[in-house]
Amino acid sequence: MEISQKVVSLTFLLVLLPSLVSSQEQANQVGNCTGNDNNPKLSPQLTFEATVHGFLLWASMGFLMPVGILIIRMSKTEECKRRLKILVYVHAALQIVSVLLVTAGAIMSIKNFENAFNNHHQRLGLALYGIIWLPALIGFFRPQRGTNGRSVWFFTHWILGTALSLLGIINIYTGLEAYHRKTGKSVRVWTILFTIQISSIASFYLFQEKWEYIQKQGVILGNEPTGPTNQQISPKDKKKELAMEPC
């Protein structure tokens, strides 16, 4: 039931947002044909800077941050301490780079663009710029496992990171629509490509939920149980087996 709700929510998000962008693009095209375009077009220099701004925000909130979330989720079932440490460090590195790219995009936006904050893209972007550093800073103060504050820290870090990633994805769609409105260039191809990318990440996210369960059911190739066995393994032999398992 929980997985079904997640599938429905993600499907709604992935289907509705591109359609809204497409509808807005069609409306703007109609306005241009009838001579009702009240939005001044950007100069070539500003168009280039808007493209760089969009690339920075896509690379950070549309790619690195979601990938970082997928990587840290892989650590839930990881028992090897060395690999667990690597996953944590990769997650932290991706999130730090993501925050730095968002900061660079914010500085570029403040410096080069007119920010009247009269549209959804600018308002949502301002909110994201204000809280983007919180999950990163909280991550540096991670309590040890088993301590009293670990649960509160984990929930706070998780909810902030997930919310930021989702809002960032939404703002990329609104940014594509704003780019089309300001430049007159079609963003249909970029919208489709971004939707395919996010759909792939969402599918992998949902697949992670059931990966361990599938393995336990013996449906993964090579993990099928060959038959029941009554042979008992002594603690001494079990220690030898664990010692031989590569990490």
Buried (B, 14 or more C-beta within 10 A) or exposed (E): EEEEEBEEEBEEBBEEBBEEBBEBBEEBBEBEEEEEBEEEEBEEEBBEBBEBBBEBBBBBBBBBBBBBBBBBBBBEEBEEEEEBEBBBEBBBEBBBBBBBBBBBBBEBBEEBBEEEEEEBBBBBBBEBBEEBEBBBEBBEEBEEEEEEEEEEBEEBBEEBBBEBBBBBBBBBBBBBBBBBBBBBEEBEEBBEEBBEBBBEBBEBBEEBEEBEEEEEEEEEEEEEEEEEEEEEEEEEEEEEEEEEEEE
